[in-house]
Amino acid sequence: MIHINKPAAPPWLNELEGKWIKETNKAIAHYNGNATVKAFEFNAYSDTKLKEALKEVFSKCAYCESIYGAVSDGDIEHFRPKGRVMEKKPVNPGYYWLANDWDNLLLSCQHCNQNRQHKLYDETVLKNYGKADQFPLSDENMRVHAHTHPLTEEEKHRLLINPCIEDPEKHFKYEKKEGVILSDTEMGKKSIEVYALKRPLLVQQRKKILILLFSQMSRVLRELERLNKENTTGQQQIFDDEFDQLLTFGEKEAPYAGMSRYFIKEFLLVNNLKKP
């Protein structure tokens, strides 16, 4: 997971006569402080126009960084769940007033977003994982239940990392052999659990990139050694090309750039190298 610089909302999303604002107002009127009414049915967020706008921001899953485009369009993900919240009592309603809020919308793969069965890398039992309706807080008493209350205090107790707000790289590290994601922070650990970031196929895909990354590091070291012996313009260019190729693993569009950046940073430090 890496930080994503999300642009401002498309103007049409906030038009007063647009379908998104109208639906939000209907949801607010529907609940009107009554949590026992029938759940409101949201439809506007699934509009193709909105998904296309999100695709321009999220070329890969916002959480696991898998490239989803070859096999799906990705899921429109409500960071704060719109319909219900599993940890909340009662679970209904969710953050209904944020169903069409640009800042609450991301694009993720189905495995991170939906509740599915996985046997995680370090587990032996098949269990349900995936964000779905989860939104854990460190203090449930700070949960906001209605649109009339600001999220300022609740936000201080949020346990899930939002890549459009936090810098995820401050929370995650990776094991060298398999590329398994790890964390020493409360937010990092909870995010790994809720987004199922240790699911086996994801670990396997990260490992494939890790092997390529380490191979490229070997090529950089080989050309660096040759450059130290033969400091010519030609050899400098060969080294620069290999070094630039290494850095592409950490580019924002690259799959699993967060993992690659973690190891590239370590590699540069150990070998006293700097990015151009």
Wavefront OBJ file of the C-alpha trace (Angstrom):
o trace
v 0.000 0.000 0.000
v 1.257 3.466 -0.899
v -0.026 6.983 -0.422
v -2.364 8.185 -3.180
v -2.667 11.865 -4.024
v -6.378 12.103 -4.677
v -7.557 15.151 -6.629
v -10.633 17.205 -5.771
v -14.045 15.756 -6.546
v -15.334 16.081 -10.101
v -17.647 19.147 -10.177
v -20.628 17.109 -11.384
v -20.510 14.930 -8.259
v -21.443 17.894 -6.074
v -24.076 19.481 -8.310
v -27.198 20.157 -6.244
v -29.441 18.826 -8.992
v -27.206 15.862 -9.725
v -28.266 12.306 -8.870
v -25.548 11.914 -6.231
v -26.537 14.862 -4.044
v -30.224 14.091 -4.511
v -29.754 10.493 -3.377
v -27.698 11.577 -0.362
v -30.463 13.980 0.688
v -33.043 11.212 0.279
v -30.961 8.901 2.499
v -30.673 11.579 5.172
v -34.435 12.159 5.068
v -35.057 8.405 5.090
v -33.226 7.822 8.353
v -33.973 11.157 10.028
v -32.507 9.871 13.277
v -34.437 6.586 13.097
v -32.091 3.596 12.983
v -34.925 1.039 12.916
v -36.362 1.903 9.495
v -35.789 -0.333 6.489
v -32.309 0.035 5.013
v -32.015 2.673 2.304
v -31.114 1.368 -1.148
v -28.157 3.204 -2.691
v -27.708 3.147 -6.458
v -26.057 6.370 -7.621
v -22.532 5.375 -6.547
v -22.525 2.510 -9.061
v -22.899 4.891 -12.017
v -20.272 4.209 -14.706
v -19.348 7.897 -14.779
v -18.262 7.776 -11.149
v -16.314 4.549 -11.595
v -14.453 5.991 -14.576
v -13.496 9.029 -12.491
v -12.142 6.735 -9.775
v -10.205 4.687 -12.329
v -8.280 7.824 -13.239
v -7.050 7.955 -9.632
v -6.736 4.248 -8.818
v -5.002 2.256 -11.546
v -4.638 -0.605 -9.061
v -6.283 -1.714 -5.822
v -6.038 1.063 -3.251
v -5.212 -1.466 -0.542
v -3.194 -4.410 -1.879
v -1.815 -2.700 -5.032
v -2.795 -5.542 -7.346
v -3.512 -4.530 -10.931
v -7.188 -5.376 -11.346
v -7.818 -4.054 -14.872
v -6.993 -7.249 -16.750
v -9.677 -9.280 -14.983
v -12.226 -6.796 -13.571
v -13.225 -3.152 -13.266
v -12.533 -3.153 -9.542
v -15.057 -2.461 -6.785
v -16.158 1.000 -5.736
v -15.192 0.871 -2.091
v -16.794 2.962 0.647
v -14.061 3.538 3.204
v -16.684 4.233 5.848
v -19.410 1.677 5.018
v -22.618 3.244 3.722
v -25.255 0.683 4.681
v -24.137 -0.991 7.891
v -21.099 -1.231 10.149
v -20.259 -4.629 11.597
v -18.703 -3.269 14.814
v -21.613 -0.895 15.480
v -24.603 -1.769 17.638
v -27.055 -1.775 16.028
v -25.173 -2.399 12.796
v -27.642 -0.281 10.788
v -27.432 2.316 9.482
v -23.876 2.915 8.332
v -22.395 6.208 7.247
v -25.314 6.805 4.895
v -24.477 10.473 4.336
v -21.087 9.502 2.875
v -22.387 7.064 0.242
v -21.607 9.505 -2.573
v -18.878 11.514 -0.879
v -15.756 11.657 -3.066
v -13.427 11.553 -0.058
v -15.072 8.322 1.113
v -14.778 6.528 -2.229
v -11.849 4.398 -3.391
v -11.367 1.639 -5.928
v -10.231 -1.763 -4.705
v -10.033 -5.352 -5.838
v -12.811 -7.759 -4.885
v -10.657 -9.703 -2.445
v -9.823 -6.629 -0.354
v -13.342 -5.224 -0.523
v -15.625 -8.237 -0.275
v -16.059 -10.773 2.493
v -14.530 -14.014 1.228
v -12.955 -17.134 2.650
v -9.173 -17.224 2.828
v -6.560 -19.308 4.573
v -3.982 -16.646 5.293
v -0.246 -17.146 4.877
v 0.431 -17.736 8.574
v -2.840 -19.535 9.385
v -4.149 -23.080 8.915
v -7.896 -22.450 9.179
v -10.133 -21.145 6.408
v -11.873 -17.948 7.606
v -13.805 -15.014 6.210
v -11.679 -11.953 5.442
v -12.099 -8.776 3.427
v -13.288 -5.350 4.472
v -16.985 -5.488 3.527
v -18.868 -3.744 6.385
v -15.959 -3.451 8.796
v -14.810 -0.133 10.207
v -13.105 -0.719 13.576
v -12.325 2.051 16.049
v -10.035 1.992 19.067
v -12.950 3.369 21.131
v -16.449 2.402 20.012
v -17.898 5.154 22.201
v -16.511 7.673 19.720
v -18.529 6.229 16.832
v -20.555 8.814 14.885
v -24.092 7.587 14.217
v -25.689 10.401 12.238
v -24.901 13.040 9.640
v -25.507 15.800 12.175
v -22.259 15.051 14.010
v -18.754 15.823 12.699
v -16.233 13.024 12.246
v -13.379 14.979 13.832
v -13.217 13.067 17.124
v -14.055 9.680 15.600
v -11.230 10.129 13.105
v -8.727 10.131 15.981
v -9.800 6.567 16.827
v -9.877 5.138 13.291
v -7.910 1.870 12.984
v -7.921 1.359 9.223
v -5.348 3.043 7.033
v -6.762 5.248 4.296
v -4.068 5.484 1.601
v -5.471 8.853 0.527
v -4.820 10.264 4.009
v -1.955 8.394 5.703
v 1.408 7.405 4.320
v 1.076 3.602 4.513
v 4.831 3.186 4.107
v 5.221 4.378 7.697
v 3.143 1.420 8.894
v 4.338 -1.531 6.807
v 7.476 -3.583 6.376
v 8.098 -6.793 4.471
v 9.785 -10.119 5.099
v 12.656 -10.768 2.670
v 12.059 -14.405 1.747
v 8.392 -14.330 0.722
v 7.533 -10.644 0.737
v 4.965 -11.144 3.500
v 3.612 -7.828 4.757
v 4.182 -7.013 8.450
v 3.559 -4.126 10.822
v 4.494 -2.882 14.270
v 1.671 -0.318 14.496
v -1.905 -0.813 15.615
v -3.290 0.688 12.405
v -0.960 -1.398 10.275
v -1.856 -4.670 11.993
v -5.593 -4.027 11.810
v -5.379 -2.998 8.153
v -3.466 -6.184 7.269
v -6.199 -8.209 8.960
v -9.247 -6.396 7.574
v -7.966 -6.026 4.002
v -6.692 -9.635 4.070
v -3.235 -8.536 2.934
v -1.730 -11.945 3.759
v -3.998 -14.000 1.513
v -1.908 -16.724 -0.190
v -2.302 -15.714 -3.849
v -1.458 -12.111 -2.995
v 1.682 -13.240 -1.155
v 2.634 -15.310 -4.203
v 2.197 -12.374 -6.573
v 4.266 -10.086 -4.353
v 6.982 -12.745 -4.207
v 7.194 -12.810 -8.017
v 7.867 -9.069 -8.021
v 10.315 -9.486 -5.147
v 12.366 -12.008 -7.132
v 12.532 -9.632 -10.090
v 13.412 -6.749 -7.785
v 16.293 -8.606 -6.142
v 17.562 -9.696 -9.562
v 17.616 -6.091 -10.681
v 19.498 -5.126 -7.530
v 22.140 -7.715 -8.436
v 22.506 -6.156 -11.872
v 22.912 -2.715 -10.354
v 25.653 -3.967 -8.033
v 27.396 -5.736 -10.916
v 27.466 -2.569 -13.021
v 28.490 -0.489 -10.025
v 31.478 -2.759 -9.491
v 32.430 -2.436 -13.159
v 32.013 1.335 -12.974
v 34.378 1.511 -10.018
v 36.976 -0.392 -12.081
v 36.296 1.319 -15.394
v 34.983 4.857 -14.916
v 34.066 5.628 -18.523
v 31.088 7.415 -20.054
v 29.865 4.165 -21.573
v 29.982 2.250 -18.307
v 28.354 5.144 -16.469
v 25.448 4.976 -18.902
v 25.076 1.226 -18.417
v 25.006 1.683 -14.652
v 22.518 4.576 -14.899
v 20.197 2.490 -17.082
v 20.194 -0.422 -14.643
v 19.734 1.921 -11.700
v 16.804 3.676 -13.393
v 15.249 0.288 -14.114
v 15.475 -0.583 -10.428
v 13.633 2.580 -9.465
v 10.704 1.737 -11.774
v 9.695 -0.986 -9.313
v 8.768 1.762 -6.846
v 6.850 3.999 -9.244
v 3.295 4.753 -8.164
v 1.744 2.794 -11.030
v 3.836 -0.331 -10.417
v 2.223 -3.330 -8.699
v 3.252 -3.710 -5.049
v 5.286 -0.491 -5.140
v 5.063 -0.235 -1.357
v 7.002 -3.466 -0.931
v 9.509 -2.486 -3.619
v 10.082 0.924 -2.067
v 10.747 -0.716 1.292
v 13.558 -2.875 -0.115
v 14.898 -0.220 -2.490
v 15.273 2.192 0.412
v 17.244 -0.420 2.337
v 19.342 -1.237 -0.747
v 20.280 2.400 -1.349
v 21.241 2.898 2.277
v 23.435 -0.206 2.477
v 25.229 0.583 -0.781
v 25.495 4.332 -0.224
v 23.500 5.117 -3.352
v 21.075 7.986 -3.937
v 18.181 8.560 -6.304
v 19.009 11.033 -9.076
l 1 2 3 4 5 6 7 8 9 10 11 12 13 14 15 16 17 18 19 20 21 22 23 24 25 26 27 28 29 30 31 32 33 34 35 36 37 38 39 40 41 42 43 44 45 46 47 48 49 50 51 52 53 54 55 56 57 58 59 60 61 62 63 64 65 66 67 68 69 70 71 72 73 74 75 76 77 78 79 80 81 82 83 84 85 86 87 88 89 90 91 92 93 94 95 96 97 98 99 100 101 102 103 104 105 106 107 108 109 110 111 112 113 114 115 116 117 118 119 120 121 122 123 124 125 126 127 128 129 130 131 132 133 134 135 136 137 138 139 140 141 142 143 144 145 146 147 148 149 150 151 152 153 154 155 156 157 158 159 160 161 162 163 164 165 166 167 168 169 170 171 172 173 174 175 176 177 178 179 180 181 182 183 184 185 186 187 188 189 190 191 192 193 194 195 196 197 198 199 200 201 202 203 204 205 206 207 208 209 210 211 212 213 214 215 216 217 218 219 220 221 222 223 224 225 226 227 228 229 230 231 232 233 234 235 236 237 238 239 240 241 242 243 244 245 246 247 248 249 250 251 252 253 254 255 256 257 258 259 260 261 262 263 264 265 266 267 268 269 270 271 272 273 274 275 276
